[in-house]
Amino acid sequence: MVDNAAERYRLAGWWTGCPLVERFESHVATGPDELALVGSGNALTRSEVWRAAGEAADEIRTAVGTCRRVVLIHLPNCPDWVVMFLAVLRAGHVPATPPVTTTEAHLRYICGLIQPAMVISAGPDRQTAPDEAIRRAVVGVATQLAVAVVGEAQLVVHGPAASPAGAVDVPDNTAHLMFTSSTTGPPKAVSHSEDTLAALNLQFAERFGLDHSTPVFMPSPLGHSVGAIHGARLSLLLGAPLILQDEWDANAALDLVARHRADFTAAATPFLLDLVNAEWRGCEPKLAPMRSFLCGGAQVPPALIRRCATELPNTYVTPLWGMTEGGLTTCVADSSQSQVEETVGVGLPGLELRVLDAEGGLHSAGDGELVMRGPGVFNGYYGQAELYAEHLIDDGYFRTGDLARIDVDGYVSITGRHKDLIIRGAVNISPVETENAIAAHADVVGVAVIGWPDERLGERICAVIQARVSLDLDEVVAFCSDQGLPRRYWPERLIQVDQFPRTAAGKIRKQQLRDELVSVVASNAEAGAGGEGSDGGATR
């Protein structure tokens, strides 16, 4: 028996040591004229992507040097993102890829954390990238800046005129830096190796029957882990065409999928809901070419899964659970309907999932905090070794912060997050069941259940909804009752909003939502603007 985890993964064939650049180069050699990229009105073959990336790599080496450093890429969903990503790898450096929607404050924090040698962003003539925001963020890190143009892409490159004094080469086991969604604090820089990311791609390809002939559609931001792992990296590893969508539009997405016969995608729940609701007048069923749609980032209501069977009859829709840190679970072809509706599936091969109970015991089945280890799990928080250590327990399991139930067949149900729990009268209440019940309402577009401050009980259950029509609390409570939701989970306050603050992955920023709504109510109360419920909400 081999004790060393890395050796176990190598012996199992999950870790091969083959870099992504070499995998894509082999595809270029076998089919240089095959389609590689579609986006922003452009289509590029494998050889065109390889040549453009090679030219950009030469420019990057000239600007940064050969010592292994971090290069930050801040671009929208366009072919340039993939070209520059491949160029950084070919130049021997490490790409760091935050979503283009990252706030200026978080960009400044990220730059201070990872100390990039260069930042690649779109120039002022591109309307989709906040060039001035990234410039200001970089200035906080490097006082001397050189601006150059890389290749034919006409992209602005911000970088120090010389490497900062005392700069340390990036560790060998860091091949790509991604960033957490920062729903509760500043983003963390997640370090993955070539092997951890390749393991995820290879196992997904095996589970969903993907290869060079199965186009990948990616509307999710490439700067988010979903877009980077299941879009850019997956397509480069397989040699499959990557069909990009920059600005989300459900009808345009349906057209792209039909036109390019896209086979696979991974995207957040709002994307799936929009596609289900979109009108379609095509000759074939909606989303017909797509065999697999992996839906994650936010809870997938069972009612939405049921609607997919009618609206998307050719497409296997499965919940996806995962983190920027890795992991990943899905349902599979032989999963039952109840497993697809009520769980997030089973882990990829080699992913060990356990629940951690209140006494610190690990169990293969039962309820508790979900912990994981496996070939696709990350290797650290870059620049925050102590934070990484805090998340590890005995035997190298990583604490995810998600509360879960694992059944005897290994299927996982996410029951909440530690930080999302509502503590009502000293009783912990997960919002998931309430959210699923309300999401089944025909007029509800989105829902978040949060804890509302209460002097007597600490917190009460507050449902925040986005709906097509005006709904009141009594209506929603009656609907929850009809759905069979136990009384202890019924909302006690209802607030209707026009939209939710969301992360790039589609997750609702619950802490931000709560803070903003509580602040509005407090301000209205101070101004005597109607007191209780003047925020557009109602209580009981």
N, C-alpha and C positions, 0 to 999 in steps of 0.2 A: 504494500500500500504506500502510495506517495503522499507525504504530508504537505509538501509545498504546493500552495494553491496554483501558482503560475505554472508549475510543472504539470499539474493535473490538467489544466486548461490546454496546454500544448499537446499532451498525450491524447486528449480527447479531440484534437483538431480544431478547437475553437480559437486558439492563438497560433497564428502561422508566422508572425514576424514580417509579413509582406506589406510594405507601405502602400498607401492608397495611390500614390503617384505611379508606382510600378504596375499596379493593377490596371489603371487607366491607360498607361502607355502600351500595355499588351493589347488592349482593345483597339487603340489607334493603329497598331501594326497589322492587326487582322482585318480591320474594316475602316480604313481612313475616311471614306466618303459616307459612312453611315451617319444619320442624324444624331446629334448629341444634345442640342439645346434649342428651345423655342421660347421667345419672350420679347416684350417691347417691340413687336413688329419684326424681329430678326430671327433667323434660323441659322445655326452653325453646325457644321459637321465636326466629327471627332478631330480630324486633322487641323481644322481651323481653330478649334478651342486649344489644341495642343500648341500650335504655332503662336497664337496670341499670348498664351500663358508663358511660353518660353521667352518671348520678347520682354514681357513685363517682369519676369524673373530676373533678367539681366539688369534692368533698371533698378530693381529693388536691391540686388547685390551691390550695385554701384553706390546707392544711397546709404545703405545700412551696413555693408560689410559682410563678412562671412561668419562671424561669431553668432551662434544661435540665439536669436532674440524674438520677442513678441511683436507681431505686426497686427494692428487693429483694423478690421474691415467694417466700414459703416456705410452700407449700400442697400438700396431697395431690391425687391425681387426682379432682377434683370440678368441677362447673360453676363454682364460685367462682374457681377458678384461671383459667379462660378469661375470665371477666367482669373480674377484676382485671387481667389481662394487657392486655385491650383498653382498660380504663380508664386504665392508665398511658400507653398510646400516645395515647389521646384527650386526656389531660392535657398532652401535649407532652413527656413524660419518657421515660426509657430503662429498660425492664424488665431486671432481672438475675434469673435463674431457676435457682438450685441445686436439686438433688433434695431432697425432704423428708427423705431418709435421711442427708443430709450430717451428719457428726459435729460435735459442738460445737466441737472444736478447729479443724476446717476452716471452720466458720461464722465463728468469730472471725477466722481468717486472711482469709477472703473480705471480711468487713466492713472490716477494716483496709486491704485492697488497693483496694477500689472506693469506700469512703467513701459509703455510701448516704445519701440525704437522708431516706429512709423505709424501713421494713421492714413488709411486710404478712404477717401469719401468722394462723393460726387461734386463736381464743380458748380459754380454759381449758375451756369446755364441749365442745370438739371433742376426741374421744379420739385422733385420728389424727395430731396435730401436737405436737411437743415444744415447747410455748410457752415454758417456762422456759429451755430451752437457747438459743433465739433471743434471749430477753431478755438473758441473760448475755452473749451474743456482741455484741449491740448496745451494751451498757453500756461495753464496751471501746473503742467508737468515739465515742459521743456521751454526754457526762455529763448533759446535760439532755434529758429525754425527755417527750414529750407522748403520751398514749394517747387514742385516739379510736375511734369506730365508724364504718365506712364502709358507707353504703347499707344495704340490707336483709340483707346477708350476715352481719351481726354478727361481723365480723372485727376483731381487734385490730390497730391500726396503731401501730408504734413509730417515733418520729421525733424529731429534735432540735427544740427549741422555736424555734430560728432556724437558718438555714443556717450551717455552720461558717465562721469567718472565712477569707477568701481562697479560698473555694470557686470552682473553675473549671468553666465550662460543659462538658458532655460534647461531644466532637468530633462534627461533623455526620455523619461516616461511621460512627458507632457508633449502631445502632438497637436492638441486642439484645445482652446479655452472657450467655453460657453458660459452663459450667465443665467442665474436663476431668475424667476419671474418677479422677485422682490415684492411679494404681496404684503409682507410684514416688516420690511426693512430694506437696507441697501442690497444690491445684488451681490451674490457670491460668485467668484470665478471658479468654475468647475473644470478640473483638469482630467482629460481623457488621454489614453495612449492610442497608438494605431491599432493595437490588438483589441482593446475594449470596444472601440467603435466598429471595427471590422466584424467582431463577434456578433454584435447586434444586427448589422447588415446581412451577414451570411445566414444567420438564424431566421431572420424575417424572410429572406429570399426563399429559404427552404420551406418555411411554414405556409407561405402564400404563393408559391410557385412562380417566383419572379426570376427573370434573366435578362439578357441583352435585348430581347424582343418584346419586352413588356414596358411600354412607356409609363413614366411616373408623372402624375399631375401634382403640382405643389402650389396651392394658394397661400399656405402658411408662410410667415416671414422666414426667409432663409437664415436670418440672424437669430431665430429662436431654435431651440434644440430639435423641435419637430421638423422644421424645414431643413436644418443642417444635416441631421442624421438620416431622416427618412426621405429627404429630397436630394440635396446636393451630393452628400457622401454616398448614398445608396446608388444613385444613377452613375456616378463615376466608377464605383466599385464594380457594378454589373455591366457597364457600357450601355445602359439603357437610355433612351431619349428622356430628357427632363423638360416637361411642359410647365412653364412658369406663368403665374398670374400676379401682376403687381397690385392693382387696386381691386378689392373684392367686389364682385358683382355676380350674383347667382346665375342669372341667365347667360352672362358671358362665360361663366365656368362650364355650364352645360354644353355650350357651343364648342369650347376648347376640347372638352373631353370627347365629344362626338367627332370633331374634325380630326383629332390626332389619335383617336382610339386608345385613350389613356386607360391603363389597366388597374392602377393602384394609386391610392392617396392616403395620407394621414392628416387629419385636421381637427379643429376644435368643434365642440357642440354647436356654437352659433352658425358655423359654415354648413353643417349637416341640416340644421333646422331651416335655414334659408333655401337650401336645395330642395328639401321636401315641400316647402311652401311655394316654390317658384312655378310659374306657368310653363308648360312645355307643349309645343305643337309639332314636335318631330315625328317622323314615321316610325321610329323604334321607341321602346320604353325610355323613360328618363334615366340618364346616366348608364345606358345599356352596355357600353364597352367595358365599364369598370367592374371588375370582378370583386375587388376588396376595398372597403372604406373603413379605415381604422379611426375611431372617434374618441378623442381624449381631451385632456386639458381641463375639462369641467365635467361634472356629473352628467351622465347621459340618461335622461328620464326614460323609464320603461315605456311610457306612452309614445315617445318619439321612435324608439326601436320598433314598436308595433306598426307605426305609420310607414316606416321604411319598407316593410314587406309589401305594401300596396303601391307606394309611390316609386320605389326603386327595386322592382322585382328581379332584376338581373344581378343585383349587387349584394354581396355578403357584407353586412354592416356589423361590426363588432366593437364593443367598448375597448378602449386602450388605456391601460394604466401605466404610467412611467414617470420618470423624473429626468431633469437635466443630468442628474447624477447616474442615470442608467436604470437598470431593472427591466421593466416591460413585461406586461401580461396582456393576453388577448384571448378571446374565445377561438375555437377551431371548428372545422367543418362538422365534427360529430358532437359538438356541444348542443345541449337541449335548448329549446326556446326559453325555458325559465332561466337557464344559466346565462344565456345571452342578455336577457332582460334584467336579471337581478345580481349579476356578478360582473367583474372586469376580466374574467377568464383565468387562465393558468399561465405560469411563467414560461419564458423561453428555456430551451434546454440548458441545464447546468445552473439555472438561477435558483438559489436556495432561499425560500421565503419562510419566515417564522413569525409568530406573534410573541411579543414580550409582555408578560403579565405584570401586575403592580408590584410583585415581590422580586422581579428581575428574572423570573424563569422563562425559558424559551420553549415554545410548543409548535409542533408541525400543524396542529389544528386547534381551533378555538378562537377566542377574542383577545385583542390587546393591540399594542402598537406594532405596526408592520416593520420588520427588519429584513435586510437582504444582504446577500453576498453572491458573487458569480462572475463569469467571464466578461459581462458587459457593464459591470459596475465601475464607476470612476475611481481614480487613485488619489484624490485629494482636492482641497480648496487651495488654489494657487495663492501664495502669500499669506495664508491663514492656517498654518499647520496646527495651531492649538484648537481652532474651531473644528477642524477635521477630526482631531483626536476626541473631542467632546462628543461627536456623533457616533463613535465606534464603541462596541461592547466586546466582550470576550469572543475569541475565535474570529474576529474581523467582520462581524455583522455591522451593517450601517443602519442607524435608526432613521427611518424616513419621516417621522412625525405624523404619519397617517394612522388612523385607527382602522382596524380591519378585522374581518372574520375569515378564517380559512376553513373550508370544509374538508371532509375525509378524502375527497377526490382532488384536493389541491386547488379548487376554485376559490378566488379571493373576492370578497365583498368589502368595498371601502365604506366604513360607517361614519367617517368624519375626520377631522384633524384636531390635534390637541388645542391649537390656537383658535379653532372655530367653535369649540364647545360652548354652549350656553349654560351658565351655572345659575339655575333658578331654585332659590330656596335650598342651596347646598346640594342640589341634585344636578348631575351632568346630563345635558340633553344634546344629542347630535342633531344638526339641522337637516340631515340628508333625507329622512323620511318625509318631513314636512315639505321640503323642496320638491321631491318627486311627486307628492300628491298634488300640490298646486300647479306644477308644470303640466299636469294632464288636462288642465282647464283649456278649453278650445280657444279662449280669448287671451290667454297668457303667453307672452312672447319670451319672457325671461323672469327668473325669480331668484332671490337670495334671502335666506333666513338668517337673521343676526340677533345677538343679544342686545336688548334695549335697557339702559340703566333704570333701576327701580329701587327706591329707598328701602322698601320692606323686604323684597325677595332677592335683591342684588341685580338680577336681570329678568326680563320677560321676553317671550318669543315674539319677535317682530318680523313680519314678512314684507319684503320690499319687492314690488312687482313692476314689470313693464308689460302693459296690456293694450289690446286694440281698442277696448272700450273702458269706460269708467266702472270700476268694481268697488264694492264696499266690503267692510270686514265681515258682516253677517253673511253675505253671499259666499265669500271665500271659506268661512268656517263651515257653512252648510255643505259646500262642495267637498271639503276635507272629510266631513262626517260621512257623506255618501261614498267616498272612496275607501272608507273603512279605516281611516287614520285614527289611532287611539287619541282620546281626549287630551292626554298630557302633552301631545305634540301640536295641538291646534294653536294657530297664531293668536296672540293677544293684542297685537297692533298691526295695522296695515298702512303702508306708505306706497304710493304709486309714483313712479319716476318715468321720465322720457327715455333715459338710457342709463347704462351702468358704466362705471370706470372699469376697464378691463386691462389685463396684461396682453402681451403679444400672442400668448397661447389661447386667449379667449377666456381665461379665468377672471371672475369678478374680483376686484380688489375689495374684499369685504371690510378690512380695517379702514381703508380710505372712505368707503361708502358710509360706514357707521359714524366715523368722525365728522364727515360733512353733514349728515342728516341731524346728528345730535347738536352740532353747532348751529344749524339753521333753526331748530326748535328753540334752543336757548336764546338766540338773538330775537326771534319773534316774541318769545315770552317777555324778554326785557323791554321790548318796544311796545308791549301790550297789543300785539297784532292778532289777538284771537285766542291766545293761550293754547290749551291742549288740542292737538289735531290740526293746528294752523299750518303745519308743514304739508298738508295734503293727505295726512294720515288719519286713522281712527283707532281708538283703543276700546277695550272692554274690561 
